[in-house]
Amino acid sequence: MSIPSLCSPVVERLEPYVPGEQPRIAGLVKLNTNENPYPPSPRAIAAVEAAAREGLQLYPDPQSLALREALAAAHGLQTDQVFVGNGSDEVLAHAFFAFFQHAGERLLMPDITYSFYRVYCGLWGIGAELQPLDAGLAVDVGALAARAAQGPCAGIVLANPNAPTGMGLPLAQIERLLAACPRRVVLVDEAYVDFGGESAVGLIARHPNLLVVHTLSKSRSLAGLRVGAAFGAQPLIDALTRVKDSFNSYPLDRLAQAGACAAVQDVAYFDATRHAVMHNRDGLARALQELGFEVLPSQANFLFARHPGRDGAQLAALLRERAVLVRHFARPERIAPYLRISVGTPAQCDALVRAVAAILASNR
Ligand SMILES: *Cc1c(COP(=O)(O)O)cnc(C)c1O
């Protein structure tokens, strides 16, 4: 930081999240940030256009009531069990602030998971306690539950399916964590659940400490609109609303509320596109396996795969030379051999497979 004296001291200590790159290269096969390869529902686009024509001089509904009603109806909840925010990243930031700041208590999470969780811990001064994934890169629920039952913790956060592995836990395992941590919130981030995972939303009625977070960025193809949601018992939603109204009363603009609402209501389009992504995913996994890759079983819209004979960073760099973008994480070292490959259209998946095959054949 060049002029530290102008900044609050805490700014220097922050370790911000680094998102996957969004380069402007024509013809790029972009499989690095888990966006949906299909456009959003035509009804969502029409709703955004209509909203743009009417009322932009006015503030939006600060409570996003129509959207929360649509989400509640879609998930069998009451409207007061639904919170919405400007992307699920913002929802997560509010949730960490609202539920995980307990002096001297640390937040339990898997060591390999969505890296923003640790960034929010840094932002709010929350200590994190990392539980290593098991030998098969699955979340070690037994160890997490044992640690939570053993003594005070600030709560538990996990992604299900997990990122960047794509592997999901069955609901019985989530219930184990809820039972082991009854005095604190268990936050289940279901960013990818619509691609084959089991949602914990149905457990909310029985578990007052469960908060489930969703995003419209992945399965609803609306990454550019920035809409996320949290589902939980009313006291949890009230707490999130208090935090939100102490930060920004209008996190969702008129276009976002209108587009998100229409997208949630277009069930047929949602089902068609998520099933297409799952179908493409399974084909891509087979093609990569035929090229010698080990592919983790994925319930998400991406694959986590490694080639026994090739370095992960080098493969990613060689793919980039061929205008194919995938994500590589250099750390932790355990996942450095892997590539995280977002599932594209059949044409994008074919382009990736051809590029990989050419690289493997060229021996570079
Ligand atoms: C993509 C992603 C998010 C963020 O979603 P936004 O709604 O776009 O902010 C949150 N959690 C996980 C695990 C994700 O992969």
The ligand as an ORCA input file, in Angstrom:
! r2SCAN-3c Opt
* xyz 0 1
  C     -20.108    -18.858     -7.457
  C     -20.163    -19.125     -5.996
  C     -20.679    -18.194     -5.109
  C     -20.957    -16.767     -5.505
  O     -22.047    -16.575     -6.229
  P     -22.549    -15.100     -6.575
  O     -23.992    -15.196     -6.300
  O     -22.230    -14.930     -8.018
  O     -21.867    -14.112     -5.693
  C     -20.821    -18.548     -3.773
  N     -20.417    -19.743     -3.325
  C     -19.874    -20.649     -4.149
  C     -19.437    -21.959     -3.585
  C     -19.726    -20.365     -5.495
  O     -19.142    -21.233     -6.297
*
